[in-house]
């Protein structure tokens, strides 16, 4: 039996990293392994049997040294800040543990730090301490190889999983909204500047002249929530925009499957899980071109309202695409296989 402790952002709120962490956790439990999660973000709740929410760095260290898990799996996204590097060092310093790093930042290879990656850097010396590194695309794997991580220790495993069929739409607010609006545009992500949401609202206001019953749904939470709600309160089309906040993943998937178009407008982005999910369910997708989008996504340049409008019109006029059905658990099986490669040998009487 595997004994795995994952460190990362424990949902809610939901995002790509949270979805991957939660999927691995549930997959391990379903296959009768021992699994728990340790939250490393500011979103804290009371501890539960399967999740720990420490309030300080010393408490994180204490849990790493005292919890009875053999494999420590750290999930991080964005950048390798000094705080994250310190956490990497702490995780890999616990004796008699195997350590895995999943780096979810699709945009890191083009950053100054990623472009200058070197095995002789402090980052390289810390990252090489992990028994395995999981990356989300080929460009990121090349970065870690330049950091000196051995090829056999660096594994490309896509960070998304999706059920074969979409769950039923049960959320009352969403059900009401979908029943009274057509078409429905959907954005799934954080309510942060990087998602260019004011531009979405600007484009949506113009589309309302052509589609009077159109609606826009924002799923997610973030620092812009209050300002967005204030904007919607005085906007002429504000009542046609549903700021739904965080949803349990089954209801997010239900909304993605039912939406007419998924909008993924970003100023900075990696390989968005919501795009893969939308393609799986046959939902039209419009996204900002970041150089790593999958096939059959309508791409536009960043911060371009006219392009957003034109591409949305074309998608709404086209039939729904054929579903790009995926093996939703392939990445979970690959992760489990990776754990089995590195699990320590436990004595029969331990």
PyMOL commands that set and color helices and strands:
alter all, ss='L'
color gray80, all
select helices_A, chain A and resi 16-30+57-66+82-91+108-110+112-115+122-127+138-146+151-153+172-180+193-195+197-207+225-234+238-240+249-258+273-281+305-317+330-342
alter helices_A, ss='H'
color red, helices_A
select strands_A, chain A and resi 3-8+34-39+51-52+71-76+98-103+132-135+154-156+184-188+215-219+241-245+261-264+284-288+298-300
alter strands_A, ss='S'
color yellow, strands_A
deselect
rebuild
show_as cartoon
